[in-house]
């Protein structure tokens, strides 16, 4: 049967098998050992030899391709895992010599960069550390000090940080740790992001850095930094300068967070980074110019035809642009795709476009098997496939100039409509939101950014005044984008749908844009509905569910009854514009189908508890803010109503009772530190009870025990993240939890939770759950809290920290 299949079908089967083997490898929690990998490679070679010897056995090439892909990807991953930081060296003071290997990312708090390590010492002993580490060098940012309104307060450094430039050699005193990201349902996998880029340790620079000179390495990165700095100095508008820097040198960190929010809501995020769109555009323009020049080159065009020279020159130009823009993973994938297509076109065989895409996907996957876990991989290939599937056959437009112009505009609008409709379901699958105004925004932004702003950003490298013109275009475009983003219903959000609904929705999108009769296209509607508006499970009357999010060193707990949602604290600010509200809670709320927070309880003003509140209050309807914030706090007035948290308050939602146990009303007028005023809430229902204790300390715990209020609870959110100032024996005896949840950061600088608190909890029979090893903790209420799920163990892959 294999021999009767056409070349296209046989090649398609092999390509899909290769992708399937790589995908299977990505599901591994532990990689195969060296012996197993050698066996798999040997078996694949033996199968290939059998297929080469007997034509009728060539069907074996399909499993051989899958096994070979699995084995090679696993071997690649094993080699990368071997470049790891020893656990014994974590948090130790090391001295490393090396070279700054990337464009430094500058913020108000300091600078981040990648560092190629040449040598490392622990004391007087040479030690081995990963070849590439990511370092942060911060000045005047402690994380704990706050101003009168609970905002992080920066202490003025005695000396400003010296300038860090790509290619410089330094000797740094550092503390390193293995990558450990937050693990939440539907959350971003930061550990995979670092693993894919070969970064196997992260750390901070300590006092005592010494600049050793300039190396010859990384000249492109050094040039990128020179251009970035010149651009920032030339363009007065920092927001426009950030976009220009992102398009010219790939420095996306220069874009303000407010602008990123507008770009996401209007569906143009792909245009303001060095993505496949820009790399492909650069290759196309370079190919057009080279084709015209080569055709007039005389003898050269006889040796190499102009179209072939244009294709090769376009790929080389795209690679040069991608390299200058930082050689990011999306740009690398695009260059590989373009190179693959060019090689196939030069081979003399006429390849179907679908098969060409498959070959390009196989090449990308062979070089980077982790691409299959990246949303950009699926979006880019899906966009091209949809456009190819939906494009009607046609030739060059003919007729009067006005008619030709109209037809070009018509085709452009149709192409954008196909991309918008066809990619919307995939966007819902990946991000649980889609921009309703994206069609209109992209009609304006694609030509403006791709054909005007990007050339001006690059042209400014040679002629700086072009950056001013580019900034003006960005300012005008941003005004329109802001207007679109503020339109009612600009963004459609939906809960994460089950797998069957995701498959049906993607199939429905393909059906909707195919050139088929409308009667058949209408069949896409019932396929899309389960994805766009999935049924969201909610607790029954009288029951509730609890999800303690993994936010690092901070606190954030969702409590959901049948019709209401309470959010207790919002996690920390991570420094600068990053915070748990945008990074963790917003994606989590979207994926759960939450469109409103009925009550936001902010236990106290410390930034590790309220650091994410501002973005949530800006973006989410909040019925009431309940907390112990002092009058005049910046967060007051942002919810529909504000109420002070006083002991004795209670309410019932859907048969579930909520009681505020602390602080007493009199404490608000006393000069107490914020921890002492933490709002303590007890939740009780037929399934059991939960005590959310904030950061109360010994005195407050003793006061609660003395008042005789009901403290006994099945689940305890351990006070103050397991600090030695809390969780006294008398308090734990009164609570008697079966599960103790500790929300703390991995290897945090406070040492939370301390050993004595853990010993006291375990001595009383409590099952201790720590967020660094658990990730998000989810109790759905269908069983005792000891049956609750931890996100990290259940979703662990081999690149994840063991926890």
Residue pairs with C-beta under 8 A, 6 or more apart in sequence:
1 59
2 10
2 56
2 58
2 59
3 55
3 56
3 58
5 13
8 352
8 355
11 355
11 358
11 359
12 355
12 358
13 62
14 61
14 62
14 65
15 65
15 355
15 358
15 359
15 361
15 362
16 358
17 62
17 63
17 65
17 66
17 69
18 65
18 66
18 68
18 69
18 362
18 365
18 366
19 69
19 361
19 362
19 365
19 372
20 66
20 69
21 65
21 66
21 67
21 68
21 69
21 70
21 73
22 69
22 70
22 73
22 365
22 369
22 372
23 372
24 66
24 70
25 69
25 70
25 73
25 74
25 77
25 369
26 73
26 369
26 370
26 372
26 373
26 797
27 797
28 74
28 797
28 798
29 796
29 797
29 798
30 798
31 74
31 77
31 78
31 81
31 798
32 40
32 74
34 78
37 71
37 74
37 75
37 78
40 67
40 68
40 70
40 71
40 74
41 68
41 71
41 72
41 75
43 67
44 64
44 67
44 68
44 71
47 60
47 61
47 63
47 64
47 67
48 60
48 61
48 64
48 68
50 57
50 60
51 57
51 58
51 59
51 60
51 61
51 64
69 365
69 366
69 369
72 366
73 369
76 369
77 369
77 798
77 799
80 195
80 198
80 200
81 798
81 799
83 130
83 131
83 198
83 200
84 130
84 178
84 200
84 201
85 129
85 130
85 176
85 177
85 178
85 200
85 201
86 127
86 128
87 178
89 122
89 127
89 129
89 176
90 176
90 177
90 178
90 747
91 175
91 177
91 747
92 122
92 175
92 176
93 122
93 173
93 174
93 175
93 206
94 120
94 121
94 122
94 127
94 129
94 173
94 174
94 175
94 176
95 120
95 121
95 171
95 172
95 173
95 174
96 115
96 117
96 118
96 119
96 120
96 121
96 129
96 133
96 171
96 172
96 174
97 117
97 118
97 119
97 120
97 169
97 170
97 171
97 212
98 115
98 116
98 117
98 118
98 119
98 169
98 170
98 172
99 115
99 116
99 118
99 167
99 168
99 169
99 170
99 215
99 217
99 218
100 113
100 114
100 115
100 164
100 165
100 166
100 167
100 168
100 170
100 218
100 221
101 113
101 114
101 115
101 116
101 132
101 166
101 217
101 218
101 221
102 113
102 114
102 166
102 218
102 221
102 326
103 113
103 166
103 221
103 224
103 225
103 228
103 249
103 250
103 251
103 326
104 111
104 112
104 113
104 164
104 165
104 166
104 225
105 111
105 112
105 113
105 251
105 253
106 253
107 253
107 575
107 576
108 154
108 576
109 138
109 139
109 140
109 141
109 154
109 575
109 576
110 136
110 137
110 138
110 139
110 141
110 161
111 136
111 137
111 161
111 164
112 134
112 135
112 136
112 137
113 134
113 135
113 137
113 164
113 166
114 132
114 133
114 134
114 135
114 199
115 132
115 133
115 134
115 135
115 170
115 172
116 131
116 132
116 217
117 129
117 130
117 131
117 132
117 133
119 126
120 126
120 127
120 128
120 129
121 127
129 176
129 201
130 199
130 200
130 201
131 198
131 200
132 198
132 199
132 200
133 174
133 176
133 199
133 200
133 201
133 202
133 203
134 194
134 199
134 201
134 202
134 203
135 172
135 174
135 202
135 203
135 204
135 205
136 202
136 203
136 204
136 205
137 161
137 164
137 204
137 205
137 209
138 204
138 205
138 575
139 157
139 160
139 161
140 154
140 155
140 156
140 157
141 152
141 154
141 575
142 155
143 152
143 572
143 575
143 607
143 749
145 152
145 153
145 154
145 155
146 152
146 153
146 605
146 606
146 607
147 153
148 630
149 605
149 632
149 633
149 634
150 605
150 606
150 607
150 610
150 629
150 633
150 634
150 635
150 674
151 607
151 634
152 573
152 575
152 607
152 611
162 209
162 211
164 170
165 222
165 225
166 218
166 221
166 222
166 224
166 225
167 214
167 215
167 216
167 217
167 218
167 219
167 221
167 222
168 211
168 212
168 213
168 214
168 215
169 211
169 212
169 213
169 214
169 215
170 209
170 210
170 211
170 212
171 209
171 210
171 212
172 205
172 206
172 208
172 209
173 205
173 206
173 207
173 208
173 209
174 203
174 204
174 205
174 206
175 203
175 204
175 206
176 201
176 202
176 203
177 201
177 202
177 203
177 746
177 747
178 200
178 201
178 801
179 190
179 191
179 194
179 195
179 199
179 200
179 201
179 202
179 801
180 191
180 746
180 747
180 772
180 801
180 803
181 188
181 189
181 190
181 191
181 193
181 194
181 800
181 801
182 190
182 550
182 551
182 552
182 583
182 584
182 775
183 550
183 775
183 776
183 791
183 792
183 795
183 800
184 549
184 550
184 584
184 587
184 588
184 775
184 776
184 791
185 496
185 588
185 591
185 592
185 776
185 778
185 791
186 432
186 496
186 587
186 588
186 590
186 591
187 550
187 584
187 587
187 588
187 776
188 583
188 587
189 373
191 799
191 800
191 801
192 370
192 373
192 797
192 799
194 200
194 202
195 370
195 799
196 329
196 368
196 370
196 371
196 374
197 329
220 323
220 324
223 324
224 249
224 250
224 251
224 324
224 325
224 326
227 248
227 249
227 461
228 245
228 248
228 249
228 251
228 254
230 464
231 241
231 244
231 245
231 248
231 249
231 460
231 467
232 238
232 241
232 245
232 254
234 241
234 460
234 464
234 467
234 468
235 241
235 244
235 467
235 468
235 471
237 471
237 474
237 475
238 256
239 255
239 256
239 259
239 474
239 478
240 470
240 471
240 472
240 474
240 475
240 478
241 254
241 467
241 471
242 254
242 255
242 256
242 259
243 254
243 255
243 259
243 272
243 453
243 474
244 453
244 456
244 457
244 460
244 467
244 470
244 471
244 474
245 251
245 254
246 252
246 254
246 255
246 272
246 273
246 274
247 272
247 273
247 274
247 278
247 449
247 453
247 454
247 457
247 458
248 325
248 457
248 458
248 460
248 461
249 324
249 325
249 326
250 273
250 274
250 325
250 326
250 328
250 331
251 326
252 272
252 273
255 263
255 272
256 577
257 577
257 578
257 582
259 272
259 478
260 269
261 485
262 478
262 481
262 482
262 485
263 269
263 271
263 272
263 481
264 435
265 435
265 437
265 485
265 490
265 491
266 435
266 437
266 438
266 441
266 445
266 481
266 484
266 485
266 490
267 420
267 434
267 435
267 437
267 438
267 441
267 442
268 438
268 441
268 442
268 445
268 449
268 481
270 276
270 277
270 379
271 277
271 278
271 442
271 445
271 446
271 449
271 450
272 449
273 330
274 321
274 322
274 325
274 326
274 328
274 330
274 331
275 330
275 331
275 334
275 376
275 380
276 330
276 331
276 333
276 334
276 337
276 376
276 380
277 446
277 450
278 321
278 325
278 450
278 454
279 318
279 321
279 322
279 331
279 334
279 335
279 338
280 318
280 334
280 338
281 450
281 451
281 454
282 317
282 318
282 321
283 314
283 315
283 317
283 318
283 338
284 314
286 313
286 314
286 316
286 317
286 318
287 310
287 311
287 313
287 314
287 317
288 310
290 306
290 309
290 310
290 313
290 314
290 317
291 306
291 307
291 309
291 310
294 300
294 301
294 304
294 306
294 309
294 310
294 313
295 301
295 306
300 309
301 309
308 346
311 342
311 345
311 346
312 342
312 346
314 338
314 342
315 335
315 338
315 339
315 342
318 334
318 335
318 338
319 335
319 339
321 458
322 328
322 331
322 332
322 334
322 335
325 331
329 368
329 371
329 374
329 376
330 376
330 380
332 367
332 368
333 364
333 368
333 371
333 376
333 377
333 380
334 380
336 360
336 363
336 364
336 367
337 360
337 363
337 364
337 380
339 363
340 356
340 359
340 360
340 363
340 364
341 356
341 360
344 351
344 356
344 359
345 351
351 359
353 388
354 385
354 388
357 381
357 384
357 385
357 388
360 381
361 381
364 371
364 377
365 371
365 372
370 799
371 377
375 430
375 431
378 426
378 430
379 423
379 426
379 427
379 430
382 422
382 423
382 426
383 419
383 422
383 423
386 418
386 419
386 422
386 423
386 509
386 510
386 513
387 415
387 418
387 419
387 422
389 510
389 513
389 514
390 418
390 422
390 513
390 514
390 515
391 515
392 515
397 403
397 404
397 407
397 408
398 404
399 407
412 443
413 443
416 439
416 442
416 443
416 446
417 439
418 513
419 442
420 438
420 439
420 442
421 509
421 512
421 513
422 509
422 510
422 512
422 513
423 509
424 434
424 509
425 502
425 505
425 506
425 508
425 509
425 528
425 531
425 532
426 506
426 509
427 433
427 434
428 434
428 492
428 494
428 497
428 505
428 531
428 532
429 497
429 502
429 505
429 506
429 531
431 587
431 590
432 493
432 494
432 495
432 496
432 587
432 590
432 591
433 491
433 492
433 493
433 494
433 590
434 491
434 492
435 441
435 490
435 491
435 492
436 489
436 490
436 491
436 492
437 484
437 485
437 487
437 490
440 484
441 480
441 481
441 484
444 477
444 480
445 477
445 481
448 473
448 477
449 477
452 470
452 473
453 470
453 473
453 474
453 477
456 466
456 467
456 469
456 470
456 473
457 467
457 470
459 466
460 466
460 467
460 470
484 490
492 532
493 590
493 595
494 531
494 532
494 533
494 534
494 593
495 534
495 536
495 590
495 591
495 592
495 593
496 534
496 591
496 592
496 593
497 505
497 530
497 531
497 534
498 530
498 534
500 530
501 530
501 531
501 534
502 531
504 527
504 528
504 530
504 531
505 527
505 528
505 530
505 531
505 532
507 527
508 523
508 524
508 525
508 526
508 527
508 528
508 531
509 524
509 528
511 520
511 521
511 523
511 524
511 527
512 521
512 524
512 528
514 521
534 593
536 592
536 593
538 560
538 562
538 563
539 545
539 560
539 561
539 562
539 654
539 780
539 781
540 562
541 562
541 654
541 655
542 654
542 655
542 656
542 685
542 686
543 561
543 562
543 655
543 656
543 685
543 686
543 687
543 781
544 559
544 560
544 561
544 654
544 656
544 683
544 685
544 687
544 781
545 559
545 560
545 778
545 779
545 780
545 781
546 557
546 558
546 559
546 560
546 683
546 690
546 715
546 777
546 778
546 779
546 781
547 557
547 558
547 560
547 588
547 776
547 777
547 778
547 779
548 556
548 557
548 717
548 741
548 743
548 769
548 771
548 776
548 777
548 778
549 556
549 557
549 558
549 571
549 580
549 584
549 585
549 588
549 743
549 776
550 584
550 743
550 771
550 774
550 775
550 776
550 791
550 792
551 571
551 572
551 580
551 584
551 585
551 612
551 743
551 771
552 571
552 572
552 574
552 580
552 744
552 745
552 746
552 748
552 771
553 572
553 608
553 721
553 744
553 745
553 748
553 750
553 752
554 569
554 571
554 572
554 580
554 608
554 609
554 611
554 743
554 745
555 568
555 569
555 571
555 603
555 608
555 609
555 694
555 717
555 721
555 743
556 567
556 568
556 569
556 570
556 571
556 580
556 584
556 585
556 612
556 743
557 567
557 568
557 569
557 692
557 717
557 743
558 565
558 566
558 567
558 568
558 588
558 589
558 592
559 565
559 566
559 567
559 568
559 683
559 690
560 566
560 592
560 594
561 653
561 654
561 655
561 656
562 654
563 653
563 654
564 598
564 599
564 653
564 654
565 594
565 596
565 597
565 598
565 599
566 597
566 598
566 599
566 600
566 601
566 653
566 658
567 585
567 597
567 599
567 600
567 601
567 616
568 601
568 603
568 681
568 692
568 717
569 601
569 602
569 603
569 609
569 610
569 694
570 580
570 581
570 585
570 600
570 602
570 609
570 610
570 611
570 612
570 613
570 616
571 579
571 580
571 581
571 584
571 585
571 608
571 609
571 611
571 612
572 579
572 580
572 607
572 608
572 609
572 611
572 612
573 579
573 580
573 607
573 611
573 612
574 580
574 583
574 611
579 611
579 612
579 614
579 615
580 611
580 612
581 611
581 612
581 613
581 614
581 615
581 616
582 612
582 615
583 612
584 612
585 612
585 616
586 615
586 616
586 619
586 620
588 776
589 597
589 620
595 620
595 621
596 620
596 621
596 622
596 623
597 616
597 620
597 621
597 622
597 623
598 623
598 624
598 653
599 622
599 623
599 624
599 625
599 626
600 613
600 616
600 617
600 622
600 624
600 625
600 626
600 627
600 639
601 626
601 627
601 645
601 679
601 681
601 692
602 609
602 610
602 613
602 625
602 626
602 627
602 628
602 629
602 635
602 679
603 609
603 627
603 628
603 645
603 678
603 679
603 680
603 692
603 694
603 695
604 610
604 627
604 628
604 629
604 674
604 675
604 677
604 678
604 679
604 694
604 695
605 627
605 628
605 629
605 630
605 633
605 674
606 674
606 675
606 695
609 694
609 695
610 627
610 629
610 635
613 635
614 634
614 635
614 638
616 622
617 625
617 635
617 638
617 639
618 638
621 640
622 638
622 639
622 640
623 639
623 640
623 641
624 639
624 640
624 641
624 642
624 643
625 635
625 636
625 638
625 639
625 641
625 642
625 643
626 642
626 643
626 644
626 645
626 649
626 660
626 679
627 644
627 645
627 679
628 644
628 645
628 663
628 668
628 674
628 677
628 678
628 679
629 635
629 636
636 642
644 665
644 668
645 660
645 663
645 679
646 660
646 663
646 664
646 665
646 668
647 660
647 661
647 662
647 663
647 664
647 665
647 709
648 660
648 665
649 659
649 660
650 657
650 658
650 659
650 660
651 657
651 658
652 658
655 685
655 686
656 683
656 684
656 685
657 683
657 684
657 685
658 681
658 682
658 683
659 681
659 682
659 684
659 709
659 710
660 679
660 680
660 681
661 680
661 681
661 682
661 704
661 709
661 711
662 678
662 679
662 680
662 694
662 696
662 700
662 703
662 704
663 676
663 677
663 678
663 679
663 680
663 700
667 676
667 677
668 677
674 695
675 694
675 695
675 696
675 697
675 700
675 720
675 725
676 696
676 697
676 699
676 700
678 693
678 694
678 695
678 696
678 700
678 719
679 694
680 691
680 692
680 693
680 694
680 696
680 700
680 704
681 691
681 692
682 689
682 690
682 691
682 692
682 710
682 711
682 713
683 689
683 690
683 691
683 692
684 690
684 713
685 781
687 781
688 713
688 714
688 715
688 781
688 784
688 785
689 712
689 713
689 714
689 715
690 713
690 714
690 715
690 716
690 717
691 711
691 713
691 715
691 716
691 717
691 735
691 737
692 717
693 716
693 717
693 718
693 719
693 726
694 719
694 720
695 719
695 720
695 721
695 723
695 726
696 704
696 719
696 720
696 726
697 719
697 720
697 723
697 725
697 726
698 725
698 726
698 728
701 719
701 726
701 727
701 728
701 730
701 731
702 728
702 730
702 731
704 711
704 731
704 734
705 711
705 730
705 731
705 734
711 731
711 734
711 735
712 734
712 735
712 736
713 735
713 736
713 737
714 737
714 738
714 739
714 784
714 785
715 737
715 738
715 739
715 740
715 741
715 779
715 785
716 732
716 735
716 737
716 739
716 740
716 741
716 766
717 741
717 743
718 726
718 727
718 740
718 741
718 742
718 753
718 757
718 761
719 726
719 727
719 731
720 726
720 727
720 752
721 742
721 743
721 744
721 748
721 750
721 752
721 753
722 742
722 744
722 752
722 753
722 754
722 757
722 758
722 770
723 750
723 752
723 753
723 754
723 757
724 754
724 756
724 757
726 757
727 757
727 760
727 761
729 760
732 760
732 761
732 764
732 766
733 764
736 764
737 761
737 764
737 766
738 765
738 766
738 767
738 784
738 785
738 786
739 766
739 767
739 769
739 785
739 786
739 788
740 761
740 766
740 767
740 768
740 769
741 769
741 771
741 777
742 752
742 753
742 768
742 769
742 770
742 771
743 771
744 750
744 752
744 753
744 770
744 771
744 772
745 752
745 772
746 772
746 801
747 772
753 770
758 768
761 768
762 768
767 786
769 777
769 788
769 790
771 777
772 803
773 790
773 792
773 803
774 790
774 791
774 792
774 793
774 803
775 790
775 791
775 792
775 793
775 795
775 803
776 790
776 791
777 788
777 789
777 790
777 791
778 788
778 789
778 790
778 791
779 785
779 788
779 789
780 788
780 789
792 800
792 803
793 803
796 802
796 803
